[in-house]
């Protein structure tokens, strides 16, 4: 089961949010014992809605790489302005829905 705590999201920087542990390299791609980051639930869901595990492992296995990706950058800019209590709906990207 994923670890959960309250704190600072390492991706968007919002404080006092419920966090989940994100494997920077997905477990299915060999990342079970590699570095993790604590992300708020909306950010964690958005990352997995936009990218496949293969994409995450191949080119987005660091927080910097995630922040710099153009698909995620606009989301991060928006979510930073949202209160910690806001419930955010997540939709898969068009590319991910086709797969």
N, C-alpha and C positions, 0 to 999 in steps of 0.2 A: 504494500500500500504506500502511496506517495506521502512524504512528510509534509505537514502543514503547520504554519506558524503565522503570527501577525508581525509585520515589519515593513521594510523598504524593498520595493521591487527593483531588482538589479537591472532590468531592461528599461522601464519607463521612469523610474525614480520616485514614483508616488509612495507616500508614507502611510503607515497604519492600515495596510491592506492585507487580506488573507493571501498567503503565499503558498505556492506548491513548488516542489523540486523538479526542475527541468534538466534532463540529461542533455548536455550540449552536443554530444554525439549520441543519437538514440541507442537505447539498449539493443534493439533489434539489429543495429549496425555495428555492434561490438563495443558500445559505450557504457556497459554496466559498471565498470570500475574507473571510468574516466571522469573528468571534472563535471560538476553540476552547477546550476545557478538557481536562485530562488526568484520566481516570477509571480506576479499577481495572476489570479485566475484569468482575467480577460487577456492579458498579454500571452500567457501560456496557450490559451485556446487559439488566439490569433496566429501564433507561430505555426501551430499544427494545422490550422485551416489553410494557410497559404503555401506551406511547403511539405513535400514528401520527406519521409525519413532518409531517403537516399540523398536528397538535396541538402538536408541539414547536415548529414555526415560529410558530404563532399566539399561543401563551400560555406556552410553557416554554423560551424562548430565553436564559435567564440561569440561573446556578447558584442564585441566591436563589429564583427561581420554581420550579425543580426541588425544592429543599429544602423549600419551603412547600407543595407539592402533597400533599394528604392520602393519595393512593395510594402515594406514594414515601416520605413521612416515616416511616412505621412500618418500612419496609424499611431505611432509613438508620439508624434507631435500633438495629435488630437487627444489621446488618452491621458496625457500629462495634465490636461486642463480639467479632467473629469474628477468629481469627488470620489473618495474611496468607496463610498456606499453605493455608487451607481451600478446598476446591473446592465451589462453590455451584451447585446446579441452578437454572435459571431457567425459569419457565413463563409463557406469554402469559396476560394477564388474560382473563377471560371475554369482555369486550367486544371485545378484539383478536382472539380466536379466531373470533368470529362474522363478522368482516370478511373 
